[in-house]
């Protein structure tokens, strides 16, 4: 029986790609490169600084210059967390439904706490969420199951009594490792070289409201 819901943040609850892309383009222009369209950057947004820098500068995380670029990117982003970031259409209605029916929900993201907490607060979710787990809350972030298991413990529920909704392959791998049903946010960024249909998952939803049907199905 499903008693609660856990959500990824970027690409699942919130469309953070505009502000992440803006930070990358500021950095690209600093080094004399042309800015990139958000349509190109959106699929890499769930992969955070690593994915965006790899896409923008055509380098890998093993490049000697990568860490310097990453730190500059994070500093730029921290100063512009919520200029154009919004909840995805339908998310507010979904969360209202969960609150109305006293179904606890929480956030489990790989975003570092220095970005997660102020962003969640700016989005008006801080007081509503039953738990907030960031990428540096535990030693091992997703795709390891530690953050999801830790969230279940905070909610005083078994992992099997929760579902995890996310838009990245790491989300579904973490859910599988935690023995938690995983639902793919098909409306999100879906950043992976592997098609979402090949990720371990229970279902794929194309609109946030569709989750309500699966909650009832799994109960």
C-alpha positions in Angstrom: 0.0 0.0 0.0 1.4 3.4 -1.0 1.4 5.9 1.8 3.6 8.7 0.5 5.3 10.2 -2.5 8.9 11.3 -3.1 9.8 13.6 -5.9 13.0 14.6 -7.7 13.3 18.4 -8.0 14.8 19.5 -11.3 12.8 18.3 -14.2 10.1 16.7 -12.0 8.6 19.3 -9.7 10.3 22.4 -11.1 11.4 23.6 -14.5 14.8 24.9 -13.5 16.3 24.7 -17.0 15.9 28.4 -17.8 18.0 29.5 -14.8 20.5 26.7 -15.2 20.9 27.5 -18.9 21.2 31.2 -18.2 24.1 30.4 -15.8 25.8 28.3 -18.4 25.4 30.9 -21.1 26.9 33.6 -18.8 29.9 31.4 -18.4 30.1 30.6 -22.1 30.1 34.3 -23.0 32.8 35.0 -20.4 35.1 32.7 -22.3 34.1 34.1 -25.7 31.7 31.4 -26.7 28.2 31.8 -28.2 25.2 31.2 -25.9 23.3 28.0 -26.5 19.5 27.7 -26.9 17.5 26.4 -24.0 16.1 23.6 -26.2 19.6 22.2 -26.5 20.4 22.5 -22.8 17.1 21.3 -21.4 17.8 17.5 -21.7 21.1 18.0 -19.7 19.5 20.0 -16.9 18.8 17.0 -14.7 22.5 16.2 -14.8 23.3 19.5 -13.2 26.6 21.3 -13.5 28.4 18.3 -14.9 26.0 17.7 -17.8 25.6 21.4 -18.7 29.3 22.1 -18.7 30.0 19.0 -20.8 27.4 20.1 -23.3 28.5 23.8 -23.4 32.2 23.4 -23.4 32.4 20.0 -25.1 34.7 18.6 -22.3 34.3 15.8 -19.8 34.6 15.9 -16.0 38.2 14.5 -16.3 39.4 17.6 -18.1 41.8 19.6 -15.9 39.8 22.8 -16.5 36.4 21.2 -15.5 36.4 21.8 -11.8 37.3 25.5 -12.2 34.4 25.9 -14.7 32.1 23.9 -12.4 32.8 26.2 -9.5 32.3 29.3 -11.6 29.0 27.9 -12.9 27.7 27.1 -9.4 28.5 30.6 -8.1 26.7 32.2 -11.1 23.7 29.9 -10.6 23.5 30.5 -6.8 23.1 34.2 -7.5 20.2 33.6 -10.0 18.4 30.6 -8.5 14.8 31.5 -9.2 14.5 34.2 -11.9 12.6 32.1 -14.4 12.2 28.8 -12.6 8.6 27.7 -12.1 6.7 24.6 -11.1 5.7 22.4 -14.1 2.1 22.8 -15.1 -0.1 20.5 -13.0 2.4 20.2 -10.2 0.6 22.7 -7.9 -2.7 20.9 -8.5 -1.0 17.5 -7.7 0.5 18.8 -4.5 -2.8 20.4 -3.4 -4.4 17.0 -3.9 -1.8 15.2 -1.8 -2.1 17.8 1.0 -5.9 17.7 0.9 -5.8 13.9 1.3 -3.1 14.0 3.9 -0.6 12.0 1.8 2.9 13.0 2.8 5.4 14.0 0.1 9.0 14.9 0.1 11.8 16.0 -2.2 14.9 13.9 -2.9 17.4 15.6 -5.3 21.0 15.5 -6.2 21.1 19.3 -6.0 23.4 20.4 -3.2 21.8 21.8 -0.1 23.1 25.3 -0.7 20.9 25.5 -3.8 18.1 23.1 -2.8 16.9 24.8 0.4 16.7 28.4 -0.9 15.1 27.3 -4.1 12.5 25.1 -2.4 11.7 28.1 -0.2 11.4 30.5 -3.1 9.0 28.0 -4.8 6.8 28.0 -1.7 7.4 24.3 -1.0 9.6 24.4 2.1 6.8 24.4 4.7 4.7 21.9 2.8 7.3 19.2 2.1 7.6 16.4 4.7 11.3 16.0 4.0 14.0 17.6 1.8 17.0 15.4 0.9 19.8 17.1 -1.1 22.7 15.6 -3.0 25.1 16.2 -0.1 22.8 15.0 2.7 24.2 11.5 2.4 27.7 10.4 1.4 26.3 8.6 -1.6 23.7 10.4 -3.8 21.5 8.9 -6.4 21.8 6.4 -8.2 22.6 4.9 -4.8 19.5 4.2 -2.7 20.8 5.9 0.4 18.8 9.2 -0.1 15.6 7.4 -0.8 16.0 5.0 2.2 16.9 8.0 4.4 13.7 9.9 3.2 11.6 6.8 4.0 13.1 6.8 7.5 12.3 10.4 8.0 8.7 9.8 7.0 8.6 6.7 9.2 7.5 4.6 6.3 9.0 1.5 4.5 10.5 2.2 1.1 7.9 -0.1 -0.4 5.2 2.2 1.0 6.5 5.1 -1.1 6.9 5.8 -4.8 9.6 7.9 -6.3 8.9 10.2 -9.3 11.9 11.4 -11.3 13.0 12.3 -14.8 16.5 10.9 -14.9 17.8 7.3 -15.2 19.7 7.8 -11.9 16.3 8.4 -10.2 14.9 5.1 -11.4 18.1 3.2 -10.6 18.0 4.6 -7.1 14.3 3.6 -6.7 15.1 0.1 -7.9 18.0 -0.2 -5.5 15.8 1.0 -2.6 13.0 -1.4 -3.6 10.7 1.5 -4.1 8.3 1.8 -7.1 9.7 4.3 -9.6 7.6 6.5 -11.9 9.2 8.4 -14.7 8.1 12.0 -15.2 7.7 11.9 -19.0 7.1 15.6 -19.1 10.6 16.3 -17.6 14.1 16.5 -19.1 14.7 12.8 -19.5 18.4 13.3 -19.8 20.2 10.0 -20.6 21.8 8.1 -23.4 19.4 5.3 -22.7 15.7 5.6 -23.7 13.4 6.0 -20.7 11.5 2.9 -21.7 14.6 0.9 -20.9 15.0 2.4 -17.4 13.7 0.3 -14.5 10.3 1.8 -13.8 6.7 1.0 -12.7 5.1 3.6 -15.0 5.6 6.7 -17.1 3.4 9.7 -16.7 3.0 12.5 -19.2 1.3 14.9 -16.9 1.8 15.4 -13.1 -1.9 14.8 -12.4 -1.6 11.2 -13.8 0.2 10.3 -10.7 -3.1 10.4 -8.8 -4.3 7.4 -10.8 -1.2 5.4 -10.0 -1.5 6.2 -6.3 -5.0 4.6 -6.3 -3.8 1.7 -8.4 -1.0 0.9 -6.1 -3.1 1.1 -2.9 
